Amino acid sequence: MRFALGMIAFLSAVFLLFTSLLGDKSLFQLHRMEQAREGWARENAALVKENRKLREKIRAARHDPFVVEKIAREELGMVRKNEIVYLFDPARIHDVNELPSPK
């Protein structure tokens, strides 16, 4: 009788240990979930930061004519009336220090 109770206690302990380490609510699963939560928290913080920058950019575009002009020039390629646009081929532009010296 004592042996049977000891065996039941031992098997129960093994079962509890096994389920706490490998079951659906195991320590390993808890660790993986914690890592995923931390990753989502980092991603959320980055998105909040990006949203803040975009809100500031929208606010500036609504209220600052300089920003509107800058966007029109850089992103839309617009120019003012009577402006002359010079286009340079980036492949042909050289550093002044690399040019041969005059003889």
Secondary structure, DSSP 8 states (H G I E B T S, - for coil): -HHHHHHHHHHHHHHHHHHHHHSTT-HHHHHHHHHHHHHHHHHHHHHHHHHHHHHHHHHHHHH-HHHHHHHHHHTT----TT-------GGG---GGGS----
